[in-house]
C-alpha cells in the first residue's frame, strides 16, 4: 500500500586489516572466509556442501568461520561431511581480528538465500577488497562478474565452481576485489548515505516538493 518507497543502503567506513597478522593466525594455504553469525537463515549447510566439492580439487584450501557465536553444532556438521581437517573456527568479538582475517583471505562467501535488507557482511567484504561469492538472495550491491560472483539460490555446485575458479585465478580474484572496494568507496560512504537521507527528509517535510514530485509521477 505504499505509494512511494526509496531504499537507502547502509554505509561502510573502516581501515583495512593486516593480512600478515591474519596469516599468523591461520597459516599458509588458500583461505575461503565466512564472517558473521551462524544462525540457520545464513544457509551455512549449503556452504559446507559447496566446500566439500571445492576440497575435491583444492585439498589444501580451508574454510574459515569468523564469528562471535558458539560453533560446536556447525563444527559437528562439518565433521560429518569429512571437513574436520579443512574447517577452522575463529571465535572473536574483536572486529580488528575480523579485519585481519578478511585481509588474509583469498575468497569471501555469503550463502544466504533470503535477505530482506542489505547484508552488512557484504559491505565488510567490499571494503576489504576481496573476491566475493554470494547467493542471489543476499547479493545486494553486487554486479555479477563486475564486483562479485553471484550464484543462483541453492546452487551448491555453482557456488563450489565459483570458489574454485577464483582460487585458481588470482588475477580475476584481484580484479573483482578491487572493483568491490571501489564500489564501497564510491557508492556506500556515510557522507552519501547522510546526503540521501537529508534529501528524503526535505521531500517529506516540504509540501511544495511533494506536489512537484506527484506531478512528475503522473
C-alpha positions as CSV (number, residue, x, y, z in Angstrom):
1,X,0.0,0.0,0.0
2,X,3.0,2.3,0.0
3,X,2.8,4.7,-3.0
4,X,6.4,5.8,-2.9
5,X,9.4,4.0,-1.5
6,X,13.1,4.6,-1.5
7,X,15.7,2.3,0.0
8,X,18.9,3.8,1.3
9,X,21.7,1.2,1.6
10,X,23.9,1.5,4.7
11,X,27.4,3.0,4.6
12,X,30.7,1.4,5.4
13,X,34.0,3.1,6.5
14,X,36.8,1.2,8.2
15,X,40.5,0.8,7.9
16,X,41.7,-2.4,6.2
17,X,43.2,-5.1,8.3
18,X,46.7,-6.6,8.1
19,X,47.0,-9.7,6.1
20,X,50.3,-10.7,7.8
21,X,48.5,-10.8,11.2
22,X,45.7,-12.8,9.8
23,X,48.1,-15.3,8.2
24,X,49.9,-15.7,11.5
25,X,46.6,-16.9,13.0
26,X,45.6,-19.0,10.0
27,X,48.8,-20.3,8.5
28,X,49.5,-20.8,4.8
29,X,47.3,-22.1,2.0
30,X,44.1,-20.9,0.2
31,X,41.6,-19.4,2.6
32,X,37.8,-19.1,2.0
33,X,36.2,-17.0,4.7
34,X,32.7,-16.6,6.0
35,X,32.2,-13.9,8.6
36,X,29.1,-13.4,10.7
37,X,26.6,-15.2,12.9
38,X,25.8,-18.9,12.5
39,X,22.0,-18.8,12.6
40,X,20.1,-21.1,10.4
41,X,18.9,-18.4,8.0
42,X,22.6,-17.9,6.9
43,X,22.3,-21.3,5.0
44,X,25.7,-22.4,6.1
45,X,24.9,-26.0,5.4
46,X,24.9,-25.0,1.7
47,X,28.3,-23.5,2.1
48,X,29.6,-26.7,3.8
49,X,28.3,-28.8,0.9
50,X,29.8,-26.5,-1.6
51,X,33.2,-26.6,0.1
52,X,33.1,-30.3,0.2
53,X,33.1,-30.1,-3.6
54,X,35.9,-27.5,-3.6
55,X,38.0,-29.8,-1.4
56,X,38.0,-32.4,-4.1
57,X,40.2,-30.2,-6.4
58,X,41.6,-27.9,-3.7
59,X,42.7,-30.2,-0.9
60,X,44.9,-27.5,0.6
61,X,42.2,-25.0,0.9
62,X,40.5,-24.2,4.2
63,X,37.1,-22.8,5.1
64,X,37.3,-20.3,7.9
65,X,34.3,-19.2,10.0
66,X,34.9,-15.9,11.8
67,X,32.1,-15.5,14.4
68,X,31.2,-14.4,17.9
69,X,28.7,-17.3,18.2
70,X,29.1,-20.8,19.7
71,X,30.2,-23.0,16.8
72,X,30.1,-26.6,18.1
73,X,26.9,-27.6,16.2
74,X,28.3,-26.3,12.9
75,X,31.6,-27.9,13.6
76,X,29.9,-31.2,14.0
77,X,28.1,-30.8,10.7
78,X,31.4,-30.1,9.0
79,X,32.9,-33.2,10.6
80,X,30.0,-35.3,9.3
81,X,30.9,-34.2,5.8
82,X,34.6,-35.1,6.3
83,X,35.7,-31.5,6.5
84,X,37.1,-31.5,10.1
85,X,40.7,-31.0,8.8
86,X,39.7,-28.2,6.4
87,X,37.4,-26.1,8.6
88,X,38.7,-23.5,11.0
89,X,36.6,-21.6,13.6
90,X,37.8,-18.3,14.9
91,X,35.5,-17.1,17.7
92,X,36.0,-13.4,18.5
93,X,34.2,-10.2,19.4
94,X,37.1,-8.1,18.2
95,X,36.4,-6.6,14.8
96,X,40.1,-5.8,14.5
97,X,40.7,-9.6,14.3
98,X,38.0,-9.9,11.7
99,X,39.6,-7.2,9.6
100,X,42.9,-9.1,9.7
101,X,41.2,-12.3,8.7
102,X,39.4,-10.6,5.8
103,X,42.7,-9.1,4.6
104,X,44.3,-12.6,4.7
105,X,41.6,-14.4,2.8
106,X,41.5,-15.4,-0.9
107,X,37.7,-15.6,-1.3
108,X,34.9,-14.5,1.0
109,X,31.4,-16.0,0.8
110,X,27.7,-15.3,1.7
111,X,25.5,-18.4,1.1
112,X,22.3,-16.8,2.4
113,X,19.4,-17.2,0.1
114,X,16.9,-14.7,1.5
115,X,17.7,-11.2,2.8
116,X,15.1,-8.5,3.3
117,X,17.7,-5.9,4.0
118,X,21.4,-5.2,3.0
119,X,23.8,-7.8,4.4
120,X,26.4,-5.9,6.4
121,X,28.9,-8.7,5.7
122,X,28.7,-7.8,2.0
123,X,29.8,-4.3,2.8
124,X,32.6,-5.5,5.0
125,X,33.7,-7.8,2.2
126,X,33.6,-5.0,-0.3
127,X,35.6,-2.6,2.0
128,X,38.2,-5.3,2.4
129,X,38.6,-5.5,-1.3
130,X,38.2,-9.3,-1.5
131,X,36.6,-11.5,-4.2
132,X,33.0,-12.2,-3.1
133,X,30.9,-15.2,-3.9
134,X,27.2,-14.8,-2.9
135,X,23.9,-16.4,-3.4
136,X,21.5,-14.2,-5.4
137,X,19.2,-13.6,-2.4
138,X,22.0,-11.9,-0.4
139,X,23.8,-10.2,-3.3
140,X,22.6,-6.6,-2.7
141,X,25.2,-4.2,-4.2
142,X,26.9,-6.9,-6.2
143,X,27.0,-7.0,-10.0
144,X,27.9,-10.4,-11.4
145,X,31.5,-10.6,-12.7
146,X,32.0,-6.9,-12.1
147,X,32.4,-6.6,-8.3
148,X,31.5,-10.1,-7.2
149,X,30.3,-13.6,-8.4
150,X,26.6,-14.1,-7.9
151,X,25.2,-17.6,-7.8
152,X,21.6,-18.7,-8.1
153,X,19.9,-19.5,-4.8
154,X,20.5,-23.1,-3.7
155,X,23.1,-23.8,-6.5
156,X,25.6,-25.7,-4.4
157,X,27.7,-26.9,-7.5
158,X,27.6,-23.3,-8.8
159,X,29.0,-21.9,-5.6
160,X,31.7,-24.6,-5.5
161,X,32.6,-23.8,-9.1
162,X,32.8,-20.1,-8.4
163,X,35.0,-20.6,-5.3
164,X,37.3,-23.0,-7.2
165,X,37.6,-20.7,-10.2
166,X,38.6,-17.7,-8.0
167,X,41.1,-19.8,-6.1
168,X,42.6,-20.9,-9.4
169,X,42.6,-17.5,-11.0
170,X,44.2,-14.9,-8.6
171,X,44.1,-12.2,-11.3
172,X,40.3,-12.5,-11.6
173,X,40.0,-12.5,-7.8
174,X,42.1,-9.3,-7.6
175,X,40.0,-7.6,-10.3
176,X,36.7,-8.5,-8.6
177,X,38.1,-7.5,-5.2
178,X,39.4,-4.1,-6.4
179,X,36.1,-3.3,-8.0
180,X,34.3,-4.3,-4.8
181,X,36.4,-1.9,-2.8
182,X,35.8,0.8,-5.4
183,X,32.1,0.2,-5.1
184,X,32.2,0.6,-1.3
185,X,34.2,3.8,-1.6
186,X,32.1,5.4,-4.3
187,X,28.6,4.1,-3.5
188,X,28.5,3.3,0.2
189,X,30.2,6.1,2.0
190,X,28.4,7.6,5.1
191,X,28.5,11.0,3.5
192,X,26.5,9.7,0.6
193,X,24.1,8.0,3.0
194,X,23.5,11.1,5.0
195,X,23.0,13.3,1.9
196,X,20.4,10.9,0.6
197,X,18.5,10.7,3.9
198,X,18.6,14.5,4.2
199,X,17.2,14.7,0.6
200,X,14.3,12.4,1.6
201,X,13.6,14.3,4.8
202,X,13.4,17.5,2.7
203,X,11.0,16.0,0.3
204,X,8.8,14.7,3.1
205,X,8.7,17.9,5.0
206,X,8.3,20.3,2.1
207,X,4.7,20.2,0.8
208,X,5.7,22.1,-2.4
209,X,8.4,19.5,-3.2
210,X,5.9,16.7,-2.6
211,X,3.4,18.3,-5.0
212,X,6.1,18.6,-7.7
213,X,7.1,15.0,-7.1
214,X,3.4,13.9,-7.7
215,X,3.3,15.9,-10.9
216,X,6.4,14.2,-12.1
217,X,4.9,10.8,-11.5
218,X,1.6,11.5,-13.3
